[in-house]
Amino acid sequence: MTQVHLVRHAKAKNRAEWTEPDDLRPLTKRGRREAAALCEQLRSEGLARLVSSPFVRCVQTFEPLAQALDLAIETTDHLAEGADGESALELLVSLSRTGSIACCTHGDVLYDVVRSVAATGVRLDGPLDAPVASSWVLEVDGDRVVGGLFVERPRS
């Protein structure tokens, strides 16, 4: 059994005030503190890979962790905002075959993944609409998710 830590990116600059393309919207000062706190929370989890949406706010969320673990941040559009939750879930299960992983995504994708897991009958205790910098730890056995635990955002 392996774990997938599915993280919603840390606090990003205000969407309404951002004038450049949304995929370039960076973290705020609070978001950078949350990213550092996520690093402390996840660095001892024995992660084999870090996989992220290519959006700047997701990559920046994992930068402290990547540096601490000396791991590259792999990016995939399957975790980008607006991506299909079913496809993202299939990717997570597939990636888990390489060991425990952490993935950074957006609220809509995280919601769809958790909803899809719950629809298979897996009992989940936590909010489907997880706040920024929070995560779900999904337990994967073979080709399916068999459990999940919600983890509050770390104190930053």
RAFEN-V129825 format. One record per residue. N is the residue number from 1. RES is the residue in one small letter. OMEGA is omega in whole degrees, 0 to 359 (* if undefined). Layout:
N&RES&OMEGA ; N&RES&OMEGA
This chain:
1&m&179 ; 2&t&180 ; 3&q&171 ; 4&v&176 ; 5&h&181 ; 6&l&189 ; 7&v&169 ; 8&r&184 ; 9&h&179 ; 10&a&185 ; 11&k&180 ; 12&a&177 ; 13&k&183 ; 14&n&182 ; 15&r&183 ; 16&a&182 ; 17&e&183 ; 18&w&185 ; 19&t&179 ; 20&e&178 ; 21&p&186 ; 22&d&181 ; 23&d&178 ; 24&l&183 ; 25&r&185 ; 26&p&175 ; 27&l&172 ; 28&t&174 ; 29&k&177 ; 30&r&179 ; 31&g&178 ; 32&r&175 ; 33&r&178 ; 34&e&178 ; 35&a&177 ; 36&a&179 ; 37&a&175 ; 38&l&177 ; 39&c&180 ; 40&e&181 ; 41&q&188 ; 42&l&189 ; 43&r&181 ; 44&s&184 ; 45&e&179 ; 46&g&183 ; 47&l&179 ; 48&a&184 ; 49&r&171 ; 50&l&183 ; 51&v&189 ; 52&s&163 ; 53&s&178 ; 54&p&180 ; 55&f&185 ; 56&v&184 ; 57&r&178 ; 58&c&179 ; 59&v&179 ; 60&q&178 ; 61&t&182 ; 62&f&184 ; 63&e&178 ; 64&p&180 ; 65&l&178 ; 66&a&180 ; 67&q&182 ; 68&a&183 ; 69&l&184 ; 70&d&177 ; 71&l&173 ; 72&a&173 ; 73&i&177 ; 74&e&179 ; 75&t&178 ; 76&t&177 ; 77&d&178 ; 78&h&178 ; 79&l&181 ; 80&a&177 ; 81&e&181 ; 82&g&180 ; 83&a&180 ; 84&d&182 ; 85&g&179 ; 86&e&178 ; 87&s&178 ; 88&a&179 ; 89&l&177 ; 90&e&178 ; 91&l&181 ; 92&l&180 ; 93&v&179 ; 94&s&181 ; 95&l&182 ; 96&s&179 ; 97&r&180 ; 98&t&181 ; 99&g&179 ; 100&s&184 ; 101&i&170 ; 102&a&180 ; 103&c&178 ; 104&c&183 ; 105&t&184 ; 106&h&183 ; 107&g&182 ; 108&d&181 ; 109&v&178 ; 110&l&178 ; 111&y&181 ; 112&d&178 ; 113&v&182 ; 114&v&177 ; 115&r&179 ; 116&s&178 ; 117&v&180 ; 118&a&181 ; 119&a&178 ; 120&t&179 ; 121&g&178 ; 122&v&181 ; 123&r&180 ; 124&l&180 ; 125&d&180 ; 126&g&183 ; 127&p&175 ; 128&l&180 ; 129&d&186 ; 130&a&178 ; 131&p&180 ; 132&v&178 ; 133&a&174 ; 134&s&182 ; 135&s&170 ; 136&w&172 ; 137&v&181 ; 138&l&176 ; 139&e&182 ; 140&v&177 ; 141&d&181 ; 142&g&184 ; 143&d&179 ; 144&r&176 ; 145&v&183 ; 146&v&178 ; 147&g&179 ; 148&g&181 ; 149&l&178 ; 150&f&178 ; 151&v&179 ; 152&e&175 ; 153&r&180 ; 154&p&176 ; 155&r&183 ; 156&s&*
